[in-house]
Every structure is written in C-alpha cells, then in structure tokens.
Amino acid sequence: MPHVGFDILLRRASLTKHGAFVFTSNVDGHFQKARFPPARVAECHGTIHQLQCVEACTDEVWSAADVNPVVNEKTCLLKNELPRCPRCGALARPNILMFGDWNWVDKYAERQELALAAWLESVEKPVVVELGAGRAIPTIRRFSERQRCPVIRINPRDYSISPAVGVGIAGGALETLQQLDNTLSEVT
C-alpha cells in the first residue's frame, strides 16, 4: 500500500493553482491507489494493471483486473492458466517496458504523456519533486532536467544535482516529505 508520503504530496498539490501531475517510472499504480486522479498520472514504463499481447499483434492494451494467478506454494508453479490475447490467442503479458523490449506497446503511456505535456503548457511556474529515482533512472532524471524549472531531488544515496537545476536532499521519500510538510506548515 502507498505510504503516507503520497497523502502529503496529494494534499500539498491540492493547495496549488494547477494541482499536480505525476510522471513515474513505477509500474505498481501506487499513485492511483493513493487517490491521484488517473488522468493526472503518466507511467513512462507502463503498468502492471494493463495487459498486452506478447507478440504485439495489436497496439491495444486491456485491463489485468481479472488475472488472479494461483501458485502452488510447495512447487512455486502456477496452478491456473496464463492470460491470453483476446485477438490472436498468444500469451498476454503486463504492459511494462522491459530491458531490450521491442514488443512493448507504448500507446497507453503515449496518451498519458500527451496529457502531461498539455498540463505542463498550462502551468506558469512548475516545480519537479523527484522521489527515489536519483541519477540511476535516466527516464526520470532526463524528464526532470528537461523541464527547465526547479527540481527537488530526494534520494537517500543518489541525490546530487547541479545547483543550476535544483536542490538535492539526502533522505528517504517518506521521512523527507514529512519533514518538508512540517516545515511548510510552520511557515504558512
């Protein structure tokens, strides 16, 4: 389950004129579980909550809500059937970008990123709060630095950032967000 840091982000975003838009490399749907509007989330590496054809016979994705794997605890083998593509019958897989993945269907992520681009055009003074990715996740780092706005990079080990771009804070996301929230509450 999402930790209370998600609640802090959502509450702080609700106090701003344009709210927040999430750009995440996480595929777990935690932001949606934490009540961020799905229309305000861009999942650049896809999501475990959608499926696609392993063969990429179509650029459509569909919900994984009906997939309930049953695993034999002794053998660690799947007891029930793997999901199948409704179009061609091939195996289905999570709609997640894997390393060296030429069959990832990116249409769902592309629609999300178009919505993000439109939102960014409407915001006068955006600020990027980057949590946990640091310099190790290039898609997040490049996104943050491409925005040409202040970046707050929070990471326990990999927090360095050029002062011309933003500020790096050494710490875990939850603890740092709680400290920032407390500080902001004192000054407002």
Phi and psi in degrees as GROMACS dihedral restraints (atoms count N, CA, C in turn):
[ dihedral_restraints ]
;  ai    aj    ak    al  type     phi  dphi    fc
    3     4     5     6     1   -62.2    20    10
    4     5     6     7     1   140.9    20    10
    6     7     8     9     1   -80.7    20    10
    7     8     9    10     1   173.6    20    10
    9    10    11    12     1   -63.1    20    10
   10    11    12    13     1   -17.6    20    10
   12    13    14    15     1   -59.4    20    10
   13    14    15    16     1   -33.6    20    10
   15    16    17    18     1   -63.8    20    10
   16    17    18    19     1   -40.1    20    10
   18    19    20    21     1   -63.2    20    10
   19    20    21    22     1   -40.4    20    10
   21    22    23    24     1   -61.5    20    10
   22    23    24    25     1   -47.6    20    10
   24    25    26    27     1   -59.3    20    10
   25    26    27    28     1   -45.9    20    10
   27    28    29    30     1   -63.0    20    10
   28    29    30    31     1   -44.0    20    10
   30    31    32    33     1   -65.0    20    10
   31    32    33    34     1   -46.2    20    10
   33    34    35    36     1   -63.2    20    10
   34    35    36    37     1   -39.6    20    10
   36    37    38    39     1   -64.1    20    10
   37    38    39    40     1   -35.1    20    10
   39    40    41    42     1   -67.3    20    10
   40    41    42    43     1   -16.6    20    10
   42    43    44    45     1   -87.2    20    10
   43    44    45    46     1    -4.6    20    10
   45    46    47    48     1  -101.3    20    10
   46    47    48    49     1   159.2    20    10
   48    49    50    51     1   -59.2    20    10
   49    50    51    52     1   -42.8    20    10
   51    52    53    54     1  -107.1    20    10
   52    53    54    55     1     4.8    20    10
   54    55    56    57     1    67.5    20    10
   55    56    57    58     1  -151.4    20    10
   57    58    59    60     1  -126.7    20    10
   58    59    60    61     1   158.1    20    10
   60    61    62    63     1  -132.5    20    10
   61    62    63    64     1   128.9    20    10
   63    64    65    66     1   -95.5    20    10
   64    65    66    67     1   129.9    20    10
   66    67    68    69     1  -116.5    20    10
   67    68    69    70     1   112.0    20    10
   69    70    71    72     1  -131.1    20    10
   70    71    72    73     1   146.6    20    10
   72    73    74    75     1   -94.1    20    10
   73    74    75    76     1    -6.2    20    10
   75    76    77    78     1   -71.7    20    10
   76    77    78    79     1   144.2    20    10
   78    79    80    81     1  -111.2    20    10
   79    80    81    82     1     8.3    20    10
   81    82    83    84     1   -90.9    20    10
   82    83    84    85     1    -7.4    20    10
   84    85    86    87     1    73.9    20    10
   85    86    87    88     1    18.1    20    10
   87    88    89    90     1   -60.7    20    10
   88    89    90    91     1   -37.0    20    10
   90    91    92    93     1   -64.9    20    10
   91    92    93    94     1   -40.9    20    10
   93    94    95    96     1   -66.6    20    10
   94    95    96    97     1   -39.9    20    10
   96    97    98    99     1   -61.7    20    10
   97    98    99   100     1   -30.6    20    10
   99   100   101   102     1   -87.3    20    10
  100   101   102   103     1    14.2    20    10
  102   103   104   105     1    77.4    20    10
  103   104   105   106     1    17.2    20    10
  105   106   107   108     1   -70.7    20    10
  106   107   108   109     1   136.7    20    10
  108   109   110   111     1   -61.0    20    10
  109   110   111   112     1   128.7    20    10
  111   112   113   114     1   -53.1    20    10
  112   113   114   115     1   -31.2    20    10
  114   115   116   117     1   -71.6    20    10
  115   116   117   118     1    -7.3    20    10
  117   118   119   120     1  -114.6    20    10
  118   119   120   121     1    26.9    20    10
  120   121   122   123     1  -129.0    20    10
  121   122   123   124     1   129.7    20    10
  123   124   125   126     1  -117.6    20    10
  124   125   126   127     1   116.9    20    10
  126   127   128   129     1  -102.8    20    10
  127   128   129   130     1    93.6    20    10
  129   130   131   132     1   -66.5    20    10
  130   131   132   133     1   -18.2    20    10
  132   133   134   135     1  -110.4    20    10
  133   134   135   136     1    12.3    20    10
  135   136   137   138     1    92.1    20    10
  136   137   138   139     1  -165.6    20    10
  138   139   140   141     1  -148.8    20    10
  139   140   141   142     1   144.3    20    10
  141   142   143   144     1   -75.2    20    10
  142   143   144   145     1    -8.7    20    10
  144   145   146   147     1   -89.9    20    10
  145   146   147   148     1     3.1    20    10
  147   148   149   150     1  -127.6    20    10
  148   149   150   151     1   150.7    20    10
  150   151   152   153     1  -115.5    20    10
  151   152   153   154     1   159.9    20    10
  153   154   155   156     1  -143.6    20    10
  154   155   156   157     1   166.4    20    10
  156   157   158   159     1   -72.8    20    10
  157   158   159   160     1   136.0    20    10
  159   160   161   162     1   -59.9    20    10
  160   161   162   163     1   -35.2    20    10
  162   163   164   165     1   -85.0    20    10
  163   164   165   166     1    -5.6    20    10
  165   166   167   168     1    53.9    20    10
  166   167   168   169     1    46.2    20    10
  168   169   170   171     1   -70.3    20    10
  169   170   171   172     1   -15.3    20    10
  171   172   173   174     1  -145.4    20    10
  172   173   174   175     1   157.1    20    10
  174   175   176   177     1   -94.3    20    10
  175   176   177   178     1    15.1    20    10
  177   178   179   180     1   -88.5    20    10
  178   179   180   181     1   149.6    20    10
  180   181   182   183     1  -123.3    20    10
  181   182   183   184     1   160.0    20    10
  183   184   185   186     1  -142.0    20    10
  184   185   186   187     1   164.2    20    10
  186   187   188   189     1   -64.6    20    10
  187   188   189   190     1   141.8    20    10
  189   190   191   192     1   -97.1    20    10
  190   191   192   193     1     9.8    20    10
  192   193   194   195     1   -59.3    20    10
  193   194   195   196     1   -30.0    20    10
  195   196   197   198     1   -87.7    20    10
  196   197   198   199     1    -0.9    20    10
  198   199   200   201     1   -86.5    20    10
  199   200   201   202     1   115.7    20    10
  201   202   203   204     1  -130.1    20    10
  202   203   204   205     1    85.1    20    10
  204   205   206   207     1   -65.3    20    10
  205   206   207   208     1   136.7    20    10
  207   208   209   210     1  -113.6    20    10
  208   209   210   211     1   119.6    20    10
  210   211   212   213     1  -112.2    20    10
  211   212   213   214     1   133.9    20    10
  213   214   215   216     1   -71.0    20    10
  214   215   216   217     1   118.7    20    10
  216   217   218   219     1   -68.3    20    10
  217   218   219   220     1   -25.7    20    10
  219   220   221   222     1   -80.3    20    10
  220   221   222   223     1   -43.0    20    10
  222   223   224   225     1   -98.2    20    10
  223   224   225   226     1   -13.1    20    10
  225   226   227   228     1    61.2    20    10
  226   227   228   229     1    25.2    20    10
  228   229   230   231     1  -101.7    20    10
  229   230   231   232     1   148.6    20    10
  231   232   233   234     1   -70.3    20    10
  232   233   234   235     1   131.1    20    10
  234   235   236   237     1   -88.1    20    10
  235   236   237   238     1   -33.8    20    10
  237   238   239   240     1  -104.2    20    10
  238   239   240   241     1   178.4    20    10
  240   241   242   243     1   -75.0    20    10
  241   242   243   244     1   147.5    20    10
  243   244   245   246     1   -73.5    20    10
  244   245   246   247     1   151.8    20    10
  246   247   248   249     1   -67.5    20    10
  247   248   249   250     1   152.0    20    10
  249   250   251   252     1  -123.7    20    10
  250   251   252   253     1   154.3    20    10
  252   253   254   255     1   -69.7    20    10
  253   254   255   256     1   127.3    20    10
  255   256   257   258     1   -70.1    20    10
  256   257   258   259     1   -15.7    20    10
  258   259   260   261     1   -87.5    20    10
  259   260   261   262     1   -51.2    20    10
  261   262   263   264     1  -115.1    20    10
  262   263   264   265     1   -10.4    20    10
  264   265   266   267     1    86.4    20    10
  265   266   267   268     1    -3.3    20    10
  267   268   269   270     1   -68.0    20    10
  268   269   270   271     1   167.8    20    10
  270   271   272   273     1   -60.2    20    10
  271   272   273   274     1   149.7    20    10
  273   274   275   276     1  -103.4    20    10
  274   275   276   277     1   156.0    20    10
  276   277   278   279     1  -139.9    20    10
  277   278   279   280     1   163.5    20    10
  279   280   281   282     1   -61.2    20    10
  280   281   282   283     1   145.7    20    10
  282   283   284   285     1   -82.1    20    10
  283   284   285   286     1    67.1    20    10
  285   286   287   288     1  -125.0    20    10
  286   287   288   289     1   136.9    20    10
  288   289   290   291     1   -74.1    20    10
  289   290   291   292     1   119.5    20    10
  291   292   293   294     1  -103.4    20    10
  292   293   294   295     1   168.5    20    10
  294   295   296   297     1   -65.7    20    10
  295   296   297   298     1   134.2    20    10
  297   298   299   300     1    63.1    20    10
  298   299   300   301     1    32.1    20    10
  300   301   302   303     1   -96.4    20    10
  301   302   303   304     1   101.0    20    10
  303   304   305   306     1   -91.2    20    10
  304   305   306   307     1    -6.3    20    10
  306   307   308   309     1  -105.1    20    10
  307   308   309   310     1     7.0    20    10
  309   310   311   312     1   -65.6    20    10
  310   311   312   313     1   129.5    20    10
  312   313   314   315     1   -89.2    20    10
  313   314   315   316     1   109.4    20    10
  315   316   317   318     1   -98.9    20    10
  316   317   318   319     1     8.5    20    10
  318   319   320   321     1   -60.0    20    10
  319   320   321   322     1   -40.7    20    10
  321   322   323   324     1   -63.6    20    10
  322   323   324   325     1   -47.4    20    10
  324   325   326   327     1   -64.9    20    10
  325   326   327   328     1   -37.9    20    10
  327   328   329   330     1   -61.9    20    10
  328   329   330   331     1   -42.3    20    10
  330   331   332   333     1   -62.6    20    10
  331   332   333   334     1   -40.6    20    10
  333   334   335   336     1   -63.2    20    10
  334   335   336   337     1   -42.8    20    10
  336   337   338   339     1   -69.9    20    10
  337   338   339   340     1   -29.7    20    10
  339   340   341   342     1   -65.6    20    10
  340   341   342   343     1   -40.4    20    10
  342   343   344   345     1   -64.3    20    10
  343   344   345   346     1   -39.8    20    10
  345   346   347   348     1   -62.6    20    10
  346   347   348   349     1   -44.7    20    10
  348   349   350   351     1   -60.6    20    10
  349   350   351   352     1   -41.8    20    10
  351   352   353   354     1   -64.2    20    10
  352   353   354   355     1   -41.9    20    10
  354   355   356   357     1   -62.7    20    10
  355   356   357   358     1   -44.6    20    10
  357   358   359   360     1   -59.5    20    10
  358   359   360   361     1   -35.1    20    10
  360   361   362   363     1   -66.6    20    10
  361   362   363   364     1   -24.0    20    10
  363   364   365   366     1   -89.0    20    10
  364   365   366   367     1   -10.0    20    10
  366   367   368   369     1   -97.4    20    10
  367   368   369   370     1   130.2    20    10
  369   370   371   372     1   -77.7    20    10
  370   371   372   373     1   -46.6    20    10
  372   373   374   375     1  -131.7    20    10
  373   374   375   376     1    75.4    20    10
  375   376   377   378     1   -71.5    20    10
  376   377   378   379     1   155.2    20    10
  378   379   380   381     1  -132.6    20    10
  379   380   381   382     1   134.1    20    10
  381   382   383   384     1   -98.8    20    10
  382   383   384   385     1   126.7    20    10
  384   385   386   387     1  -109.1    20    10
  385   386   387   388     1   109.8    20    10
  387   388   389   390     1  -102.2    20    10
  388   389   390   391     1   118.6    20    10
  390   391   392   393     1  -113.6    20    10
  391   392   393   394     1   117.6    20    10
  393   394   395   396     1    80.6    20    10
  394   395   396   397     1   -20.8    20    10
  396   397   398   399     1   -75.9    20    10
  397   398   399   400     1   -41.3    20    10
  399   400   401   402     1    57.0    20    10
  400   401   402   403     1  -150.6    20    10
  402   403   404   405     1   -86.8    20    10
  403   404   405   406     1    -9.6    20    10
  405   406   407   408     1   -73.3    20    10
  406   407   408   409     1   -27.1    20    10
  408   409   410   411     1  -103.8    20    10
  409   410   411   412     1    95.9    20    10
  411   412   413   414     1   -61.2    20    10
  412   413   414   415     1   -33.4    20    10
  414   415   416   417     1   -62.4    20    10
  415   416   417   418     1   -40.1    20    10
  417   418   419   420     1   -73.6    20    10
  418   419   420   421     1   -48.1    20    10
  420   421   422   423     1   -57.0    20    10
  421   422   423   424     1   -48.0    20    10
  423   424   425   426     1   -64.9    20    10
  424   425   426   427     1   -40.4    20    10
  426   427   428   429     1   -58.8    20    10
  427   428   429   430     1   -50.7    20    10
  429   430   431   432     1   -57.1    20    10
  430   431   432   433     1   -49.2    20    10
  432   433   434   435     1   -72.9    20    10
  433   434   435   436     1   -25.7    20    10
  435   436   437   438     1   -71.0    20    10
  436   437   438   439     1   -20.8    20    10
  438   439   440   441     1   -72.9    20    10
  439   440   441   442     1   -15.6    20    10
  441   442   443   444     1    54.0    20    10
  442   443   444   445     1    44.8    20    10
  444   445   446   447     1  -140.8    20    10
  445   446   447   448     1   168.8    20    10
  447   448   449   450     1   -59.9    20    10
  448   449   450   451     1   137.8    20    10
  450   451   452   453     1  -119.3    20    10
  451   452   453   454     1   130.5    20    10
  453   454   455   456     1  -108.3    20    10
  454   455   456   457     1   107.6    20    10
  456   457   458   459     1   -99.2    20    10
  457   458   459   460     1   115.7    20    10
  459   460   461   462     1  -111.5    20    10
  460   461   462   463     1   119.9    20    10
  462   463   464   465     1  -161.3    20    10
  463   464   465   466     1   138.4    20    10
  465   466   467   468     1   -64.9    20    10
  466   467   468   469     1   -32.9    20    10
  468   469   470   471     1  -120.2    20    10
  469   470   471   472     1   -39.1    20    10
  471   472   473   474     1  -110.6    20    10
  472   473   474   475     1    63.5    20    10
  474   475   476   477     1  -103.6    20    10
  475   476   477   478     1    -3.4    20    10
  477   478   479   480     1   -64.8    20    10
  478   479   480   481     1   143.2    20    10
  480   481   482   483     1  -157.1    20    10
  481   482   483   484     1   147.4    20    10
  483   484   485   486     1   -62.5    20    10
  484   485   486   487     1   133.3    20    10
  486   487   488   489     1   -58.6    20    10
  487   488   489   490     1   -22.7    20    10
  489   490   491   492     1   -70.9    20    10
  490   491   492   493     1   -21.7    20    10
  492   493   494   495     1   -98.3    20    10
  493   494   495   496     1   -39.4    20    10
  495   496   497   498     1   178.5    20    10
  496   497   498   499     1  -153.2    20    10
  498   499   500   501     1  -129.2    20    10
  499   500   501   502     1   138.4    20    10
  501   502   503   504     1  -105.1    20    10
  502   503   504   505     1   137.7    20    10
  504   505   506   507     1  -123.6    20    10
  505   506   507   508     1   123.3    20    10
  507   508   509   510     1   -80.1    20    10
  508   509   510   511     1   115.4    20    10
  510   511   512   513     1   165.4    20    10
  511   512   513   514     1   165.1    20    10
  513   514   515   516     1   -75.8    20    10
  514   515   516   517     1   156.0    20    10
  516   517   518   519     1   -59.6    20    10
  517   518   519   520     1   -51.4    20    10
  519   520   521   522     1   -61.2    20    10
  520   521   522   523     1   -52.2    20    10
  522   523   524   525     1   -62.2    20    10
  523   524   525   526     1   -43.2    20    10
  525   526   527   528     1   -66.8    20    10
  526   527   528   529     1   -42.5    20    10
  528   529   530   531     1   -62.5    20    10
  529   530   531   532     1   -39.9    20    10
  531   532   533   534     1   -63.2    20    10
  532   533   534   535     1   -42.9    20    10
  534   535   536   537     1   -64.3    20    10
  535   536   537   538     1   -44.6    20    10
  537   538   539   540     1   -62.8    20    10
  538   539   540   541     1   -42.4    20    10
  540   541   542   543     1   -61.6    20    10
  541   542   543   544     1   -45.1    20    10
  543   544   545   546     1   -61.3    20    10
  544   545   546   547     1   -43.9    20    10
  546   547   548   549     1   -63.4    20    10
  547   548   549   550     1   -45.7    20    10
  549   550   551   552     1   -64.5    20    10
  550   551   552   553     1   -34.9    20    10
  552   553   554   555     1   -65.5    20    10
  553   554   555   556     1   -34.0    20    10
  555   556   557   558     1   -70.6    20    10
  556   557   558   559     1   -33.3    20    10
  558   559   560   561     1   -94.0    20    10
  559   560   561   562     1    -9.1    20    10
